[in-house]
């Protein structure tokens, strides 16, 4: 036994050393499995009653009067505010004791449900409960089940089809998902016993091709069933099925405690507020609403088969931290969300285990979730330390860190390369765009899904990056009109100074400031500066173009495009200004014909 462990941890360690699941341990010792489960996870305090404690100690095979025996009772006393009598004689031990109490009190006791049994019972009367319950069960099975080979639980409009409400096959045992084949009957009926009797009788006569002696029968109700254990004993005594179980609202609450991501999803279904955390599916559903048409997973996964396979491999290894690099945090989370949605059809556990964490308070609470094996994505709204990542990994969670800067030393890392235009184009056609629209939006976005989302956004969901508003936008207008330039060309630098009406050193300050931000407007390749997407930049900041900008642009365009010496100005600057000239002519009332005529006169 390890000094400093909580009472629940000590209980759990001893029970596991016996090789028994909670269910089997409680069956042998005639204990309440739900109560012991909550006790082990620190959700209930140890009992005050010494006889109950002695019963527990003996059930755990702890030798009477051994050091482990006394530590077991002392730990219970510490966590319930009582002080072991033998410590009263030693002040140093008392101080150590209070330090232990303080650590226990403030270190966090694990995941607390958003969805309680009473919430499920109230929800049972709603119209959607019958259709959503199978989805809830399927997510719970995928979240905690081990070695899953088959998971069927038709939901929504499929709930009326004949057959079992659910069939699961697992090659490993779990507290709620048994080893082997199990069949599931689900109900929200107000009289759970009546419905359970009907389902049991019907399926015992017609098992639909399954061997009952090799199959576990599980009945799930969202109601509170006080005498479920009596019913289970009665049905097991008939020796029809390999095992018979009942999961009621209290059992579902316990199961949700083990599955924070599913708990969060269910909280969203019933309208409960969950601060600091977002389920990956809720993020995806919001993403679907922001564009017209909605974008399917293929848009965000285009040309990324290697990254998909690499991420799957990383998430099957020992929990670790994974760095993913892209131009913006949203682009990374969009990729992960699309990955989880796409993998769901393969009975993957990713969707049921992935959470977006928005602040440090939520992070501290969620990493204490017992046995959850979560995939956590910290947003840039808070800075995650190395210690936080290590602690999460140590507690069995993966951490995916979005990165917009050069990747660190972590071995688990990947870069989200820009997709091939042809792949993005095909994915957009699958979403409902015409071939010409898909080609146009692909070219305009230049492989950035962040820009693509902005180009297709519904008006109320248009996102404006910080650089596209106010003074920042006014600073960038001259650079947008230049389009591209070579930072080593003295002629280009002179032209930029005229366009910006600023020394080139000030221009560099602007480009350096916005170069490495999420959704940056510029890209630098060695010496060449270019707008990431001219179309996107124009849509965002064209309203900031003033007459003085246009006057300076006209003068610069005449000089750069009319210069006889091509060596003075780079090809990139000449091309960028020519493109801006065409754009101004097509989209504004600016008299670019005058510039063109003057240039032709010089020929």
C-alpha positions in Angstrom: 0.0 0.0 0.0 1.4 3.4 -1.0 1.4 6.2 1.7 -0.3 9.3 0.6 -2.8 7.5 -1.7 -6.5 8.3 -1.3 -8.8 5.8 0.4 -10.5 5.1 -3.0 -7.2 4.5 -4.6 -6.1 2.1 -1.9 -9.4 0.3 -2.2 -9.1 0.0 -5.9 -5.5 -1.1 -5.8 -6.3 -4.0 -3.4 -9.4 -5.0 -5.3 -7.5 -5.1 -8.6 -4.6 -7.1 -7.0 -7.2 -9.8 -6.5 -7.9 -9.9 -10.2 -11.6 -9.0 -9.8 -13.8 -6.5 -11.5 -16.0 -4.3 -9.4 -19.0 -6.3 -10.4 -17.5 -9.7 -9.5 -15.9 -8.3 -6.3 -19.3 -7.0 -5.1 -21.1 -10.2 -6.2 -18.8 -12.4 -4.1 -19.1 -10.1 -1.0 -22.7 -9.0 -1.4 -21.8 -5.3 -1.8 -23.5 -2.6 -3.8 -21.4 -2.2 -7.0 -22.6 1.3 -7.6 -21.5 2.4 -4.2 -18.1 0.8 -4.4 -17.6 2.3 -7.9 -18.2 5.8 -6.5 -16.0 5.1 -3.5 -13.1 4.0 -5.6 -13.3 7.1 -7.8 -13.4 9.5 -4.8 -17.0 10.5 -5.6 -18.2 9.3 -2.2 -16.4 9.7 1.2 -15.3 6.6 3.1 -17.8 5.3 5.7 -17.6 6.4 9.3 -19.0 3.1 10.6 -16.1 0.9 11.7 -18.0 -2.3 11.1 -18.5 -1.3 7.5 -14.8 -0.5 7.2 -13.9 -3.8 8.7 -16.2 -5.6 6.2 -14.5 -3.8 3.4 -11.0 -4.6 4.7 -11.8 -8.3 5.1 -13.3 -8.4 1.6 -10.1 -7.0 0.3 -8.1 -9.7 2.1 -6.2 -7.2 4.2 -4.6 -9.0 7.1 -6.0 -8.0 10.5 -3.7 -5.8 12.6 -1.2 -5.5 9.8 0.4 -2.2 8.7 -2.0 -2.2 5.7 -4.9 -2.8 8.0 -4.2 0.3 10.1 -3.4 2.4 7.1 -6.7 1.5 5.6 -8.6 2.7 8.7 -6.3 5.7 9.1 -6.9 6.9 5.6 -10.7 6.6 6.0 -10.3 8.7 9.2 -8.2 11.4 7.4 -10.7 11.8 4.5 -13.7 12.1 6.8 -12.0 14.7 9.1 -11.2 12.3 12.0 -7.7 12.0 13.3 -6.2 8.5 14.1 -5.8 8.3 17.9 -2.2 7.0 17.8 -1.1 10.2 16.1 -2.2 12.5 18.9 1.0 11.8 20.8 3.3 13.1 18.1 3.0 16.7 16.9 5.2 16.1 13.8 2.9 13.3 12.7 -0.1 15.5 13.2 1.4 18.2 11.0 2.2 15.6 8.3 -1.4 14.3 8.7 -2.9 17.8 8.1 -0.6 18.2 5.0 -2.1 14.9 3.7 -5.6 16.2 4.3 -4.8 19.4 2.5 -3.5 17.5 -0.5 -6.5 15.3 -0.7 -8.9 18.2 -0.4 -7.3 20.4 -3.1 -5.9 18.0 -5.7 -9.2 17.3 -7.3 -11.3 14.2 -7.1 -11.9 13.4 -10.8 -14.6 14.0 -13.3 -18.0 15.1 -12.0 -21.0 14.4 -14.1 -22.9 17.1 -15.9 -25.6 14.5 -16.6 -27.0 13.0 -13.4 -29.4 10.1 -13.0 -32.2 12.6 -12.2 -31.5 14.4 -15.5 -31.9 11.1 -17.4 -35.1 10.3 -15.6 -36.6 13.7 -16.5 -35.3 13.5 -20.1 -37.0 10.1 -20.5 -40.3 11.9 -21.0 -39.1 14.0 -23.9 -39.9 13.2 -27.5 -36.3 12.7 -28.6 -35.3 10.3 -25.7 -36.3 7.2 -27.5 -34.3 8.0 -30.7 -31.2 9.4 -28.9 -30.8 6.7 -26.2 -29.3 4.2 -28.7 -26.8 6.8 -29.8 -25.9 7.5 -26.1 -25.3 3.8 -25.5 -23.3 3.3 -28.7 -21.0 6.2 -27.6 -20.6 4.8 -24.1 -19.7 1.4 -25.5 -17.1 2.9 -27.8 -15.7 5.1 -25.1 -15.0 2.3 -22.5 -15.3 -1.0 -24.4 -12.1 -2.9 -25.0 -11.2 -4.9 -28.1 -14.4 -4.0 -29.8 -15.1 -6.1 -33.0 -18.8 -5.2 -33.5 -21.0 -2.3 -32.3 -24.5 -2.0 -33.5 -27.1 0.3 -31.9 -29.4 1.9 -34.5 -30.5 5.4 -33.5 -32.8 8.2 -34.6 -35.1 7.1 -37.6 -33.5 3.6 -37.5 -34.9 2.8 -34.0 -38.1 1.3 -35.3 -36.4 -1.4 -37.4 -36.9 -5.0 -36.2 -34.1 -6.9 -34.3 -32.0 -6.2 -31.3 -31.7 -2.7 -30.1 -28.0 -3.3 -29.9 -25.3 -6.0 -30.4 -21.8 -5.8 -29.2 -18.8 -8.1 -29.5 -15.6 -7.5 -27.5 -12.5 -9.5 -27.1 -11.7 -7.9 -23.7 -13.7 -7.4 -20.6 -14.9 -4.0 -19.3 -17.0 -3.0 -16.3 -19.9 -2.1 -18.5 -19.1 -3.9 -21.8 -18.7 -7.6 -21.2 -16.2 -10.0 -22.9 -17.8 -11.8 -25.9 -21.1 -11.2 -27.4 -23.8 -9.1 -25.7 -27.3 -8.1 -26.8 -28.9 -4.9 -25.6 -32.6 -3.9 -25.2 -33.2 -0.2 -24.5 -36.2 1.5 -23.0 -37.5 4.9 -21.7 -40.8 3.4 -20.6 -42.1 4.5 -17.2 -42.5 0.9 -16.0 -39.1 -0.6 -16.6 -39.9 -3.9 -15.0 -42.9 -4.5 -17.3 -40.9 -3.7 -20.4 -37.9 -5.8 -19.2 -40.2 -8.8 -18.6 -41.7 -8.5 -22.1 -38.3 -8.1 -23.8 -36.7 -10.9 -21.8 -39.6 -13.3 -22.7 -39.6 -12.4 -26.3 -35.8 -12.6 -26.8 -35.5 -15.8 -24.8 -37.9 -17.5 -27.2 -36.4 -15.9 -30.3 -32.7 -15.0 -30.0 -32.4 -14.2 -33.7 -29.6 -16.7 -34.5 -27.5 -16.2 -31.3 -26.8 -18.8 -28.7 -28.2 -17.5 -25.4 -25.8 -19.7 -23.4 -22.9 -17.8 -25.0 -24.5 -14.3 -24.9 -25.0 -11.7 -22.2 -28.4 -10.1 -22.1 -28.4 -6.4 -21.0 -31.5 -4.4 -20.4 -31.0 -0.6 -20.2 -33.6 1.8 -18.9 -33.3 5.6 -18.3 -35.6 5.2 -15.3 -34.8 4.5 -11.7 -35.4 0.8 -11.0 -35.1 0.1 -7.2 -35.4 -3.6 -7.3 -33.4 -4.4 -10.4 -31.0 -6.7 -8.6 -33.8 -9.0 -7.5 -35.0 -9.2 -11.1 -31.5 -9.9 -12.3 -31.1 -12.8 -9.8 -34.4 -14.2 -10.8 -33.6 -14.2 -14.5 -30.1 -15.5 -14.0 -31.5 -18.4 -12.0 -33.3 -19.5 -15.2 -29.9 -20.3 -16.8 -31.1 -19.2 -20.3 -28.5 -16.6 -20.9 -24.8 -16.5 -20.1 -25.5 -13.5 -17.9 -28.3 -11.1 -17.4 -27.7 -7.4 -16.4 -29.8 -4.3 -15.9 -28.4 -0.8 -16.3 -30.8 1.9 -15.0 -30.4 5.7 -14.6 -27.9 5.3 -11.7 -25.8 2.9 -13.7 -25.8 5.2 -16.7 -24.7 8.0 -14.4 -21.7 5.9 -13.3 -20.9 5.0 -16.9 -21.0 8.7 -17.9 -18.5 9.4 -15.0 -16.1 7.1 -16.8 -16.7 8.8 -20.2 -16.4 12.6 -19.9 -16.5 13.2 -23.6 -19.8 11.3 -23.9 -21.1 13.0 -20.8 -20.3 16.4 -22.4 -22.1 15.4 -25.6 -25.2 14.2 -23.6 -25.2 17.4 -21.6 -25.4 19.3 -24.9 -28.3 17.1 -25.9 -30.4 18.0 -22.8 -29.3 21.6 -22.7 -27.0 21.7 -19.7 -24.2 24.3 -19.7 -20.6 23.0 -19.7 -18.1 25.8 -19.2 -14.5 25.5 -20.5 -15.0 22.3 -22.6 -16.4 21.5 -26.0 -17.1 18.1 -27.5 -15.5 17.5 -30.9 -18.9 16.7 -32.3 -20.4 19.9 -31.0 -17.5 21.8 -32.7 -18.2 19.9 -35.9 -22.0 20.6 -35.8 -21.2 24.3 -35.4 -18.7 24.1 -38.3 -21.4 22.7 -40.5 -23.6 25.7 -39.9 -21.1 28.3 -40.8 -20.8 27.8 -44.6 -23.0 27.4 -47.6 -22.9 24.6 -48.5 -21.8 22.7 -45.4 -18.4 21.2 -45.8 -18.0 17.4 -45.4 -14.9 15.7 -43.8 -13.4 15.2 -47.2 -12.6 18.9 -47.6 -10.5 18.9 -44.4 -8.9 15.5 -45.1 -8.0 16.1 -48.8 -4.5 15.0 -49.7 -3.8 14.0 -46.0 -3.9 10.2 -46.1 -0.5 10.0 -44.5 -1.4 12.4 -41.7 -4.6 10.4 -41.1 -2.7 7.1 -40.8 0.0 8.7 -38.7 -2.5 10.1 -36.3 -4.3 6.8 -36.0 -1.0 5.1 -35.2 0.0 7.7 -32.6 -3.4 7.4 -30.8 -3.0 3.6 -30.4 0.4 3.9 -28.7 1.0 4.8 -25.1 -0.6 8.2 -24.3 1.7 11.0 -25.3 1.7 14.6 -26.6 1.3 15.2 -30.3 2.1 18.4 -32.1 0.3 19.4 -35.3 1.5 22.4 -37.3 -0.6 24.5 -39.7 -1.3 28.1 -40.5 -4.1 28.5 -37.9 -5.4 26.7 -34.9 -8.9 26.3 -36.4 -7.4 24.5 -39.4 -5.8 22.0 -37.1 -9.0 21.5 -35.0 -11.0 21.2 -38.2 -8.7 18.4 -39.4 -9.0 16.6 -36.1 -12.8 17.0 -36.0 -13.1 15.7 -39.6 -10.8 12.8 -38.7 -13.0 11.8 -35.8 -16.2 12.0 -37.8 -14.7 10.1 -40.7 -13.3 7.3 -38.4 -16.7 6.9 -36.5 -17.9 4.5 -39.2 -15.1 2.1 -38.3 -16.2 1.7 -34.7 -13.3 4.0 -33.6 -13.2 5.4 -30.1 -11.9 8.8 -31.2 -15.2 10.7 -31.3 -16.2 9.4 -27.9 -12.9 10.4 -26.3 -12.0 13.7 -27.8 -12.5 17.0 -26.0 -11.5 20.6 -26.7 -10.3 22.4 -23.6 -10.8 26.2 -23.5 -9.2 27.2 -20.2 -6.8 26.0 -17.5 -9.6 25.5 -14.9 -11.4 23.1 -17.2 -8.0 21.4 -17.9 -7.2 20.8 -14.3 -10.6 19.3 -13.7 -10.8 17.0 -16.7 -7.4 15.3 -16.5 -8.4 13.8 -13.2 -11.1 11.8 -15.0 -10.5 8.2 -13.9 -9.8 5.5 -16.6 -11.2 7.8 -19.3 -8.2 7.7 -21.7 -9.2 11.0 -23.2 -7.8 12.9 -26.3 -7.4 16.5 -25.1 -7.0 19.5 -27.4 -5.9 22.7 -25.5 -6.9 25.9 -27.3 -4.5 28.8 -27.6 -6.8 30.7 -25.2 -4.5 29.3 -22.5 -0.9 28.4 -22.5 -0.3 24.7 -21.7 2.9 24.0 -19.9 5.2 20.9 -20.3 4.2 19.9 -16.8 0.5 20.0 -17.7 1.1 17.8 -20.8 3.3 15.3 -18.8 0.7 15.0 -16.0 -2.1 14.4 -18.6 0.0 11.7 -20.3 0.8 10.1 -16.9 -2.9 9.9 -16.1 -3.6 8.1 -19.4 -4.6 10.9 -21.7 -3.3 11.9 -25.1 -2.7 15.6 -25.7 -2.9 17.1 -29.2 -1.2 20.5 -29.3 -2.1 22.8 -32.2 1.1 24.8 -33.3 1.4 27.7 -35.6 5.1 28.0 -35.0 8.2 25.8 -35.6 7.6 22.4 -34.1 9.3 21.5 -30.8 11.4 18.4 -30.0 8.5 16.1 -29.5 8.9 13.0 -31.6 5.1 12.8 -32.2 4.5 15.6 -34.6 3.1 16.3 -38.0 2.7 19.1 -40.5 -0.6 19.6 -42.3 0.6 20.3 -45.8 -1.6 22.2 -48.2 -3.8 19.8 -50.2 -3.5 19.4 -53.9 -5.9 21.7 -55.7 -7.5 18.8 -57.6 -8.3 17.0 -54.3 -9.9 20.1 -52.8 -11.9 20.7 -55.9 -13.3 17.2 -55.9 -14.2 17.4 -52.2 -16.1 20.7 -52.9 -18.0 19.2 -55.8 -19.0 16.4 -53.4 -20.4 19.2 -51.1 -22.6 20.4 -53.8 -20.6 23.2 -55.6 -20.5 23.2 -59.4 -17.2 22.4 -61.1 -16.6 26.1 -61.9 -17.4 27.2 -58.4 -15.3 24.5 -56.8 -12.3 25.4 -59.1 -12.7 29.1 -58.3 -12.9 28.7 -54.5 -10.0 26.3 -54.5 -7.7 28.7 -56.4 -8.8 31.6 -54.2 -8.2 29.8 -51.0 -4.8 28.4 -52.1 -5.3 25.2 -50.1 -6.2 27.0 -46.8 -9.4 25.6 -45.3 -9.5 28.7 -43.0 -9.7 31.0 -46.1 -12.0 28.6 -47.8 -14.4 28.7 -44.9 -14.3 32.5 -45.0 -15.0 32.5 -48.7 -18.1 30.3 -48.3 -19.3 31.6 -44.9 -22.8 32.6 -44.3 -22.9 36.4 -43.7 -23.6 36.0 -39.9 -20.6 33.7 -39.5 -18.0 35.6 -41.4 -14.7 35.7 -39.4 -12.5 38.7 -39.5 -8.9 38.2 -38.3 -7.3 40.9 -36.3 -5.2 42.2 -39.2 -8.3 42.9 -41.3 -9.8 45.7 -39.2 -9.1 49.3 -38.1 -5.6 50.7 -38.2 -4.1 47.2 -38.9 -6.1 47.0 -42.1 -5.1 50.5 -43.2 -1.4 49.5 -42.7 -1.8 46.4 -44.9 -3.7 48.1 -47.8 -0.5 49.3 -49.6 1.0 45.8 -49.2 -2.1 44.2 -50.6 -1.9 46.6 -53.6 1.8 45.5 -54.2 0.7 41.9 -54.0 4.2 40.5 -53.9 7.8 41.7 -53.8 11.4 40.7 -53.3 12.9 41.9 -50.0 16.4 41.9 -51.4 15.6 44.2 -54.4 16.4 47.8 -53.7 13.9 48.8 -56.4 11.1 46.8 -54.8 11.9 48.3 -51.4 11.8 51.8 -52.9 8.4 51.1 -54.5 7.0 49.7 -51.2 8.1 52.9 -49.5 6.2 55.0 -52.0 3.1 52.8 -51.8 3.1 52.8 -48.0 4.3 56.4 -47.6 6.7 54.9 -45.0 10.4 53.9 -44.7 10.9 50.3 -45.7 11.9 49.6 -42.1 8.4 50.4 -41.0 7.0 48.1 -43.8 9.2 45.3 -42.4 7.7 45.9 -38.9 4.2 45.4 -40.3 5.1 42.2 -42.3 7.1 40.8 -39.4 4.2 41.5 -37.0 1.6 39.6 -39.1 3.8 36.9 -40.6 3.5 34.2 -37.9 0.0 34.9 -36.5 -2.8 32.4 -37.0 -4.4 33.0 -40.4 -1.6 35.3 -41.5 -2.1 37.5 -44.5 1.5 37.1 -45.8 3.8 34.2 -46.7 7.6 34.6 -47.0 9.7 32.2 -49.0 13.4 33.1 -48.5 13.3 36.6 -50.1 9.9 36.7 -51.6 6.9 38.2 -49.8 3.4 37.3 -51.2 -0.2 37.7 -50.1 -1.5 34.3 -49.0 -4.7 34.8 -50.9 -5.3 38.0 -52.9 -9.0 37.2 -53.1 -9.4 36.8 -49.4 -7.4 39.9 -48.6 -9.4 41.9 -51.0 -12.7 40.8 -49.6 -11.6 41.6 -46.1 -9.9 45.0 -46.4 -10.9 46.6 -49.8 -13.2 49.0 -47.9 -10.1 50.5 -46.3 -8.7 51.6 -49.7 -8.8 55.4 -49.7 -8.0 58.0 -52.5 -4.5 58.6 -51.1 -3.8 54.9 -51.5 -5.0 55.0 -55.1 -2.9 58.1 -56.0 0.3 56.5 -54.7 -0.6 53.2 -56.4 -1.1 55.0 -59.8 2.3 56.7 -59.5 4.0 53.5 -58.4 2.3 51.4 -61.2 3.4 53.9 -63.9 7.0 53.8 -62.6 7.3 50.0 -62.0 5.4 48.8 -65.1 6.8 51.6 -67.4 10.4 51.1 -66.3 12.7 50.1 -69.3 15.1 48.3 -67.0 13.6 45.0 -65.8 16.5 44.6 -63.4 15.4 47.5 -61.3 12.2 45.9 -60.1 11.6 42.2 -59.6 9.3 40.1 -61.7 7.2 39.4 -58.6 6.5 43.1 -57.9 5.7 43.8 -61.6 3.3 40.8 -61.6 1.7 41.8 -58.3 1.0 45.4 -59.4 -0.3 44.3 -62.8 -2.7 41.9 -61.0 -3.9 44.7 -58.6 -4.4 47.0 -61.6 -6.7 44.4 -63.2 -8.5 43.8 -59.9 -9.1 47.5 -59.4 -10.5 47.8 -63.0 -12.9 44.9 -62.5 -14.1 45.7 -59.0 -14.0 49.5 -58.6 -14.8 52.7 -60.4 -11.1 53.6 -60.3 -10.0 54.9 -63.8 -7.3 52.4 -64.5 -7.7 53.0 -68.2 -5.7 56.2 -67.8 -2.8 54.2 -66.4 -3.0 51.7 -69.1 -3.1 54.3 -71.9 0.0 56.1 -70.4 1.9 52.8 -70.2 1.0 52.1 -73.9 2.1 55.5 -74.9 5.6 54.7 -73.5 5.9 51.6 -75.7 
